[in-house]
Amino acid sequence: MGAFEKQGARLHLIAQVDQETVTLLTSPQGPGSDGVQAMAADTGLTPSFIALLQALGWNDKVFLRAALQGLPTGAEVAALPGRWLAALWDEIGEALEARSEREAVANVLDLHRSAATGVAVNRTVWRKARAAFVGSEAGVPGAVAAIVVATAWDPLTTHGAFADAALLLPSLAEARWEAASGWGAADDEEAQRLDEQAITHGREQAGPTPSEDPGWYNTEEGEAWVQRFLAAYNAYGDTHGQRVRDRHEGIFQGREALQSRAKAILLDLIQGQHLG
């Protein structure tokens, strides 16, 4: 089930990645249901695996190429997304301290193991698995719970379940940074106030716009105005918004670290196909 047996299709995909023409994998909008099904039929990969590849690597050609090259002919990929989730859980699961939540996560992972072997899991069972996290607290535990809830769907019918978990990693990075730094509601209000002030400053420095037509911004004069606005906007933030800049930088670094680790986990699992 889900064996990568079509070597010619795999080589064609790699060539498209190199040429940046495989928009189903390299578009930030995602491949969509029809695109996933078509690629699955062409390659022998499972729709869930394709969607996860796209979510992790749409802007990382090196990762996509490594993942596609690493799969040996005949590799079983149906279980890989579920194994990826289990390994990811080992990395982020410390945020859930309640025993009931940890047991609920274990239940979701068990359901995915069953689904990967072709065992049908009733939709009611999946619904109950998601309900175990309803009302989870905010902050880091809430962000982790959201990742688990996103995957608590039947991968045979909801192909983007694992991909949604990958796409929620930036939210976890944000929650982690805010928890570590003590960022709170007052900081949110201050950040909004500074942003509004920076916009006002940027407009004042860039000067009046002679046209209300959105197309004007695509003219040479309009593009020059945008550059003046951005320069003034950014300069204002650099002068007045150190804590906001710290937040942006901290979250960016945390997001990059989480996404890099998520990619490394999948590549390690793919490499393991050679050994199993």
C-alpha positions as CSV (number, residue, x, y, z in Angstrom):
1,M,0.0,0.0,0.0
2,G,1.5,3.3,-1.1
3,A,4.7,1.9,-2.6
4,F,6.9,4.2,-4.5
5,E,7.4,1.9,-7.5
6,K,7.2,4.2,-10.4
7,Q,10.9,5.1,-10.9
8,G,10.4,7.1,-14.1
9,A,7.8,9.3,-12.4
10,R,10.1,9.9,-9.5
11,L,13.0,11.0,-11.8
12,H,10.5,13.2,-13.7
13,L,9.5,14.8,-10.4
14,I,13.1,15.4,-9.4
15,A,13.8,17.1,-12.7
16,Q,10.7,19.3,-12.3
17,V,11.9,20.3,-8.8
18,D,15.3,21.2,-10.2
19,Q,13.7,23.3,-12.9
20,E,11.1,24.8,-10.4
21,T,8.3,23.7,-12.7
22,V,6.5,21.3,-10.4
23,T,4.0,23.8,-9.0
24,L,2.1,21.1,-7.2
25,L,5.0,20.8,-4.7
26,T,6.5,24.3,-4.9
27,S,3.4,26.5,-4.6
28,P,2.6,28.0,-1.2
29,Q,-1.1,27.5,-1.9
30,G,-0.6,23.7,-1.8
31,P,-1.5,21.1,-4.4
32,G,-5.2,20.8,-3.8
33,S,-7.2,17.6,-3.7
34,D,-7.3,17.0,-7.5
35,G,-3.5,17.7,-7.8
36,V,-2.7,15.3,-5.0
37,Q,-4.8,12.5,-6.4
38,A,-3.2,13.0,-9.9
39,M,0.3,13.0,-8.5
40,A,-0.4,10.0,-6.3
41,A,-1.7,8.1,-9.4
42,D,1.4,9.0,-11.4
43,T,4.0,8.2,-8.7
44,G,2.6,5.6,-6.4
45,L,3.0,7.9,-3.4
46,T,0.2,8.4,-1.0
47,P,-1.8,11.7,-1.1
48,S,-1.0,12.3,2.6
49,F,2.7,11.9,1.9
50,I,2.6,14.3,-1.1
51,A,0.7,16.9,0.9
52,L,3.2,16.7,3.8
53,L,6.2,17.0,1.4
54,Q,4.6,20.2,-0.1
55,A,3.8,21.7,3.3
56,L,7.4,21.2,4.5
57,G,9.3,22.0,1.3
58,W,7.3,24.2,-1.0
59,N,10.1,26.8,-0.7
60,D,13.0,24.4,-0.2
61,K,14.2,22.7,-3.4
62,V,17.1,21.1,-1.6
63,F,14.7,19.3,0.8
64,L,12.3,18.2,-1.9
65,R,15.1,16.8,-4.0
66,A,16.6,14.9,-1.0
67,A,13.2,13.5,0.0
68,L,12.4,12.3,-3.5
69,Q,15.9,10.9,-4.2
70,G,16.1,9.2,-0.9
71,L,13.0,7.0,-1.4
72,P,14.2,3.6,-2.9
73,T,12.0,1.9,-5.4
74,G,9.4,-0.1,-3.6
75,A,9.5,2.0,-0.5
76,E,6.3,1.8,1.5
77,V,5.3,5.4,2.3
78,A,1.8,5.0,3.7
79,A,3.1,4.9,7.3
80,L,5.7,7.6,6.9
81,P,3.5,10.6,7.8
82,G,2.2,8.9,10.9
83,R,5.7,8.0,12.0
84,W,6.8,11.6,11.3
85,L,4.0,12.8,13.6
86,A,5.1,10.4,16.3
87,A,8.7,11.5,16.1
88,L,7.6,15.2,16.0
89,W,5.6,14.5,19.1
90,D,8.7,13.3,20.9
91,E,10.2,16.8,20.2
92,I,7.3,19.0,21.2
93,G,5.2,16.9,23.5
94,E,6.7,18.1,26.8
95,A,4.3,21.1,26.7
96,L,1.3,18.8,27.5
97,E,1.6,18.0,31.2
98,A,-1.9,16.6,31.8
99,R,-1.9,12.8,31.7
100,S,-5.3,12.8,29.9
101,E,-3.8,14.9,27.0
102,R,-0.8,12.6,26.7
103,E,-3.1,9.6,26.6
104,A,-5.2,11.4,23.9
105,V,-2.1,12.0,21.8
106,A,-1.1,8.3,22.1
107,N,-4.6,7.4,20.9
108,V,-4.3,9.7,17.8
109,L,-0.9,8.0,17.0
110,D,-2.4,4.6,17.4
111,L,-5.3,5.5,15.0
112,H,-2.8,6.6,12.4
113,R,-0.8,3.3,12.8
114,S,-4.1,1.4,12.2
115,A,-5.0,3.6,9.2
116,A,-1.5,3.1,7.7
117,T,-2.0,-0.6,7.7
118,G,-5.3,-0.4,5.9
119,V,-7.5,-0.8,8.9
120,A,-10.7,1.3,8.6
121,V,-11.3,3.7,11.4
122,N,-14.8,5.0,11.9
123,R,-15.2,8.8,11.6
124,T,-16.8,8.9,15.0
125,V,-13.6,7.5,16.5
126,W,-11.6,10.3,14.8
127,R,-14.1,12.9,16.1
128,K,-13.8,11.7,19.7
129,A,-10.0,11.9,19.3
130,R,-10.3,15.5,18.4
131,A,-12.8,16.3,21.1
132,A,-10.3,15.2,23.7
133,F,-8.4,18.5,23.1
134,V,-11.4,20.9,23.0
135,G,-10.9,23.7,25.4
136,S,-7.1,23.2,25.7
137,E,-5.5,26.2,27.3
138,A,-3.8,28.9,25.3
139,G,0.0,29.4,24.9
140,V,2.4,26.6,24.2
141,P,0.1,23.8,25.3
142,G,-2.7,25.2,23.2
143,A,-0.4,25.4,20.1
144,V,0.8,21.8,20.6
145,A,-2.8,20.6,21.0
146,A,-3.8,22.4,17.8
147,I,-1.1,20.5,15.9
148,V,-2.4,17.2,17.3
149,V,-6.1,18.1,16.5
150,A,-5.1,19.0,13.0
151,T,-3.8,15.5,12.4
152,A,-6.7,13.7,14.1
153,W,-8.5,13.0,10.8
154,D,-8.6,9.9,8.6
155,P,-5.6,10.3,6.3
156,L,-7.3,8.2,3.6
157,T,-10.0,10.9,3.2
158,T,-8.4,14.0,4.6
159,H,-5.1,14.2,2.7
160,G,-3.9,17.4,4.3
161,A,-4.1,16.4,7.9
162,F,-0.3,15.9,8.4
163,A,0.4,18.9,6.2
164,D,-1.8,21.1,8.4
165,A,0.4,20.0,11.4
166,A,3.5,21.2,9.5
167,L,1.8,24.5,8.7
168,L,1.0,25.1,12.4
169,L,4.7,24.9,13.5
170,P,5.1,28.7,13.1
171,S,2.2,29.2,15.6
172,L,4.1,26.9,18.1
173,A,7.3,28.9,17.6
174,E,5.3,32.1,18.4
175,A,3.8,30.6,21.5
176,R,7.1,29.3,22.7
177,W,8.8,32.7,22.3
178,E,6.0,34.6,24.0
179,A,6.0,32.2,26.9
180,A,9.8,32.5,27.3
181,S,9.8,36.3,27.0
182,G,6.7,37.1,29.1
183,W,5.0,38.8,26.1
184,G,1.4,39.5,27.0
185,A,-1.7,41.5,26.0
186,A,-0.1,44.8,26.9
187,D,2.7,44.1,24.5
188,D,0.2,43.3,21.8
189,E,-1.5,46.6,22.3
190,E,1.9,48.5,22.3
191,A,2.9,46.7,19.1
192,Q,-0.3,47.7,17.4
193,R,0.1,51.3,18.5
194,L,3.7,51.4,17.2
195,D,2.6,49.9,13.9
196,E,-0.1,52.5,13.4
197,Q,2.5,55.2,14.2
198,A,5.0,53.8,11.8
199,I,2.4,53.7,9.0
200,T,1.5,57.3,9.6
201,H,5.2,58.3,9.7
202,G,5.8,56.3,6.4
203,R,3.0,58.1,4.6
204,E,4.1,61.5,5.8
205,Q,7.7,60.8,4.6
206,A,6.6,59.2,1.3
207,G,4.4,62.2,0.4
208,P,0.9,62.3,-1.0
209,T,-0.3,59.8,-3.6
210,P,-1.8,61.5,-6.7
211,S,-4.2,58.6,-7.5
212,E,-6.5,56.3,-5.6
213,D,-6.2,53.7,-8.4
214,P,-4.5,50.6,-7.0
215,G,-2.8,50.2,-10.4
216,W,-0.9,53.4,-9.8
217,Y,1.4,51.6,-7.4
218,N,2.6,49.4,-10.3
219,T,3.8,52.5,-12.2
220,E,7.4,53.8,-11.9
221,E,6.2,56.7,-9.7
222,G,4.1,54.4,-7.6
223,E,6.9,51.9,-7.0
224,A,9.2,54.8,-5.9
225,W,6.5,55.9,-3.4
226,V,6.3,52.4,-2.0
227,Q,10.1,52.3,-1.5
228,R,10.0,55.7,0.3
229,F,7.2,54.5,2.5
230,L,8.9,51.2,3.4
231,A,12.2,53.0,4.2
232,A,10.4,55.4,6.6
233,Y,8.2,52.7,8.1
234,N,11.1,50.4,8.8
235,A,13.2,53.3,10.2
236,Y,10.5,54.2,12.6
237,G,10.3,50.7,13.8
238,D,14.0,50.4,14.2
239,T,14.1,53.6,16.4
240,H,11.0,53.0,18.5
241,G,10.2,49.3,18.5
242,Q,13.1,47.3,19.9
243,R,10.9,44.8,21.8
244,V,8.8,44.3,18.7
245,R,11.9,43.6,16.7
246,D,13.1,41.2,19.3
247,R,9.8,39.4,19.0
248,H,10.0,39.1,15.2
249,E,13.5,37.9,15.3
250,G,12.9,35.4,18.1
251,I,9.9,34.0,16.5
252,F,11.6,33.8,13.1
253,Q,14.6,31.9,14.6
254,G,12.2,29.5,16.5
255,R,10.2,28.9,13.4
256,E,13.3,28.1,11.3
257,A,14.5,25.7,14.0
258,L,11.2,23.9,14.3
259,Q,10.7,23.6,10.5
260,S,14.3,22.4,10.0
261,R,13.9,19.8,12.6
262,A,10.6,18.6,11.1
263,K,12.3,18.2,7.7
264,A,15.2,16.4,9.2
265,I,12.8,13.9,10.9
266,L,11.1,13.1,7.6
267,L,14.4,12.7,5.8
268,D,15.7,10.4,8.6
269,L,12.6,8.3,8.2
270,I,13.0,8.2,4.4
271,Q,16.6,7.1,4.8
272,G,15.4,4.3,7.1
273,Q,13.4,2.9,4.2
274,H,16.7,1.7,2.9
275,L,17.4,-0.2,6.1
276,G,14.0,-1.7,6.7
